[in-house]
Amino acid sequence: MEINKDKQYNQGVGKFKVLSSNAGVGSIITTKAGYFIMPQSVSIWGFVKDVNRQIENFDERDPKEIAKKAGVDVIDDPRFVKFLKKDQSIPKLSILIDVPHLALSEWNYPQVKEHPLYKRHLELMGTRLESEHFSIPAIHFPRWFYSRKEKLFMPYNDWKSKWKENRCNGGDLKYFAPPRDPFNKTGRTFRGDNDQLKDIYEPLVQIPILLICKNGHISDIPWYQLFCAGIDGHKHDMASDKGFELFEYPCQDCERGGRHQLQWIENRNNTESWGTLKCKKCGQTYGLEGIMNIKPFCRAETPWNGLGTHSDEPCKDIHGARGTMQMALVTSNSVYYANSFSSLYIPPCYLPDSILPRDSQRVLDLLNTKWYPKALASNPDLSKEDYINGLDLVSKADDSDIEISAADAKVIKSKFLNIEDELGDTYEEYRFDEFTVFSGNTQSMSDQKKLEFKDIQLPTILTPYFKKIQQVNTLAMTMTQLGFNRVSIPVPLRKDGKVIRESGQHIYNEPVEKVYSLPANQSFGEGIFFEFDLERVKEWASQYAEVLEKRYDQPEGEIGKDIKEEMKQYGAAMFYMLHTFSHIILKELEFSCGYPTASLQERLYYSDRMCGVLIYTTDGSEGSMGGLVWQGQPRLIEKIITSALENATDCSSDPLCWENEDQLNLAACFSCCLVSETSCERRNMGLDRRALIDPDFGFFKDLL
């Protein structure tokens, strides 16, 4: 349908996309009308503002009351909130808000009054929610457009001024959408307000190129300054790696007086050129060949926070020099990389304080109730730090017939001293909580409906390799976006035993002390959990590491840096085996039960104290009606695992794939191990099927 009024200019976006790389804050979305828009900061999303108002102005903390008064649904995941408060340094984060669904009518109007939240709020509070409560504000970006008829080339606000100046449809801007060319009538009409006939104008053409930088900033190309610098002979200077002061370039007035009046002239003869900029008054031209190479200094613009906004700090590169920008198409992947984080819901009953394995919890209890009080009775001045630092905790536990590892002892020490920061890898700690729930329980508690699981009778043939396999009948996965980057993918880096995970640009605009809520999505699904026999894996890994050292030639550079650091910290051998096993099971499920791998996801549990994987599907994916759990039956899962391993022995790219030794992926390619990027947690890196099935050193070689 044709859009003739600004209130019709709505773009339907699924709730699961607004916190993703497809349509998140600061991304570029293509509308149905063919234009490009940018979603703005969550700080000005209607439902987020209403929640923050309740918390800040009325000091409301009860999630149920907030949901009632603000007209939202609140996601129940206190473990996730606690993690985000600490990891993202958001000390006053209280709740996660469920992003509401919203449908559009056939006339492209929001169907607000039909929304369940609208009806509930009207019933409970007696007041109506505004349409802004359900919508996500966005701006046109890039901001420059040209007229097909007049070839005039101007920014969005100048075109609005022309619309009013020319008295198009009375100069009423409501008819300027989506936007339209005030110089180009179509000859057709439509019925506007009060049933009056209004003229229809041809749409303007939006320029699909912009500037981005590695720090997440984004800008329009300063076309006027580019034209001035170009006609002044600075074409090569603008492409210098040292950067060029393009935004502040001192433009001279047109020789005919005043500013140049730019036109966009398309070049149909040269496919390598974007076209030509021309001054309508003086006739000077500047060809846009080589525009892809310009490198202007960055102005640290953040238009998703509002037009004209900038970062508080100047943009700098990793060496401290002024940051530069690069040109990109609006549809390029490099324009937007979302930094999202997902959390498996764990009922609080499994987390009485901060969950520990059963033996570790016993040692911690003995420390607090017996060992330290006894030592304190003999030496009243003995501090906790002095006591624990002088204690061989592994041997002390062994004296009480409790077996713990050195890694367990480190965690127990931190809990005893209540020093959580010493744990280092907070992401590993977060996953370990989930792993321990599955590992430490044969089945879920009967009253917990958001997490239901149970052990299967492990087939005899699999007992040497797995400690347990579980059918996860129900699980809830909460996902929110932490921030985003541009140019390159955000990666967690490990330094001095700690994880440094930069979220890039934030999706909110307030100071962290003012962030009380974040939008999120929670979806329900099912899965299968595999826990490997950790001792057998470590024994095998020590042998495989020697083989791996001869084959493994890690490339230098940014690609896969986070995975290399993770392997360095916890061991490459175990990672290759676990990750590759996950992928071949994902691919096998595609054949055995009809799930395409794009509808399945992996969740890796990998460190020096855990080795397992959860393969799951959630609401919104193809199938979550028990088909995956059904495959977890003993007779079926045995067949799936053995079949997957047998299929991994042959690859259509062999022997090249089998003998590959010079990449982060070793014996792995799309024919055998690589899956959809949406299914893999590690961007399809760190795979080697020989770790599983090589006849000399494969982990499962005896099974085959």
Summary of the structure (lengths in Angstrom):
residues: 704
radius of gyration: 29.7
end to end distance: 59.8
largest distance: 98.1
contacts: 2198
relative contact order: 0.10
helix: 34%
strand: 21%
